[in-house]
Amino acid sequence: GATCKFAGRVDHASAIEAMRTSQTLLLCVPEGRNSDSVVPAKLYEYLAAQCPILLVGPKEGDAARIVHESQAGVCAEFDGEKIGQALEEVFVMADDSSHVKSVDAPSLNHFRRDVLAGKLAVQLERACEVSAKTLAARMPLMEAVV
């Protein structure tokens, strides 16, 4: 009794609206070299939409870890039987409106752009400090010539 709608190409605002009004969101992470470290940007939009996510891809990958840690959905590898089982689980989640809204800000705060930008800024400052110390050690200060 489930329906799957493929909207094709739409503008970003329409895509966000479709995400927010969907019962379940499908995210495919391709298999291949280094696929366990692939985290599509779309995952963060899906998390913000607070709808159950069905992630199909590497079960031990970073994207799957994020879905599990945020309790935002179900993950399955590229295997028909496993995807079928995951679909059953995600349909139950979609019917449970209390679950959908349980994926809230506290569990997702560390994925916000301002939080991530702040963490990156701290790391860049540390890198600059290390570079400055290294440079200072290599080039002693020269006395000013008057």
Disulfide bonds with the S-S distance in Angstrom:
none
